[in-house]
Amino acid sequence: MVVADVGRRHGVPPAVAPFATRWVLTAAGLVLAVLVASSGRYGPHRDELYFVAAGRHLAWGYPDQPPLTPLIARVTDLLAPGSLVALHLPSALAAAAVVVLAALTARELGGRTGAQLLTAVATGTGVVVVTLGHILSTTTIDTLFWVAIVSVVLRTLSRDAPRGWLLVGLLGGVGLLDKHLVAFLLAAIVVGVALTPQARHHLRSPWAWAGVGLALLLWLPNLLWQATHGWPQLELAADIRDEYSGVGPRLEFVGLLLVQFSPVAAALWIYGLVRLLRVPALVRAKPLAWAFLVLVVLFLVTGGKAYYVVGAVPVLLAAGACGLEERWSRRGLVVAGAVLALSAFVAWPAALPLLPERTFGASVYPELNDDQAEMIGWPELVEAVGRAVADSGAALVVTANYGEAGALEWYGSDVPVFSGHNGYAAWGPPGPDLAGPVVLVGYGDAPGWAVGCREVGRVDNGVDVDNEEQGGLVQVCDGPRGSWADVWDEVSRLSA
């Protein structure tokens, strides 16, 4: 007892228990099974359609993201063209991996089977995790890298094993090729280490600096692409910041932060945050608590979104689960796991295509998460555009956003498809051989660069789901004002 008390006072980390392999892999397997079983319902998300298109134009960067997610989309497109199950499989695997990594984090914090399984349940049933597990997005892959980085940082700090920083650098560098938010995580971890006296010596470690160098080296091709193209992601980030400025979006940030796993899970991770800040035996993990707080304040002030910090939450859930394991019986932990799961299941129809499309559209779930709504109605849009092309003899289609263009390419178009939205702008303008009528999709009024426009139809998904495309105009125009090269700068736009 005396030895244990001395250890707590000096921040000696808890003993590492065996990994609850069977229980954790079962939990992760169930999450994977649910995601795969539902992966073929509804349709692709607009962002997924864009990533598939970007994957067919592989580059070291795009105006709105680095290259990794388009590369993943390209692989799925090559292996199983047009397959929703294949397109969604990488995300499902990423979500299952997040569950396993979260449980390993609980183990590193001293959690035994009960804490590891409770962490897996809290993470794997979280609404935000199943949402990201159903959609191939940069955020899905980003979350996996965040959780992996946090897990390795925890292991490096708790075991005082500085060589681990090299692996952190590797994960960080590859993660930066998916989403630049990883840079904020790494910076916040540095601040957390600096704020923790027991961890500051890591800042002087050559292994830590080697990790920084490795991350920058891996990130360099994308940085060079951004530099040679005028740093479009900085412009886009400024637009997002302006859009989410003000009191309302900041209150929304706090609200979503508290419910994006589930309201009950929020109580668990807040408890875990307090434990990481106050329990002496967990002092070597304290930098991760400071990092979380730094990230929350940073994104709250700069107009970020609550899901930006999703990957920093599982370690807090793990710390909370370990605390409950110390205080509660096995039966209490089972009850806690059941309550956590049920509190999240209520919102699952907002995250997964569990309801018939018309039932979903008539429910409250689209208000909770519009991602599912944006996966409905693409075949009807393609059909409406196909009729306009056939009736007008148009030589091409130009869409207002990348989702519409991606849908026409995914489901098939009889004529070439172009858009000026984000990455699509670089894949134009149409050549001089594409003269004659043009079908426009998604523009409200006829744009100033087009002449002779007339409405020929509207998009109707047929199930009364209110999404961005529902009721959109389909127009036929005589052509651009001058050549396509003359007006392409007017067609092009950068937006989230």
Buried (B, 14 or more C-beta within 10 A) or exposed (E): EEEEEEBBEEBBBBEBBEBBEEBBBEBBBBBBEBBBEBBBBBBBBBBBBBBBBBBBEEBBBBBBBBBBBBBBBBEBBEEEEEBBBBBBBBBBBBBBBBBBBBBBBBBBBBBBBBBBBBBBBBBBBBBBBBBBBBBBBBBBBBBBBBBBBBBBBBBBBBEEEBEBBBBBBBBBBBBBBBBBBBBBBBBBBBBBBBBBEBBEEBEEBEBBEBBBEBBBEBBEBBBEBBEEBEEBBEEBBEEBBEEBEEEEBBEBBEEEBBBBBBEBBBBBBEBBBBBBBEBBBBBBBBBBBBBBBBBBEBBBEBBBBBBBBBBBBBBBBBBBBBBBBBEBEEEEBBEBBEBBBEBBEEBBBBBBBBBEBBEBBBEEBBEBBBBBBBBBBBBBBBBBBBBBBEEBEBBBBBBBBBBBBBBBBBBEBEBBBBBBBBBBBBBBBBEEEBBEBBBBBBBEEBBEBBEEBEEBBEBBBEBEBEBBBBEBBBBBBBBBBEBBEEBBEBBBBBBE
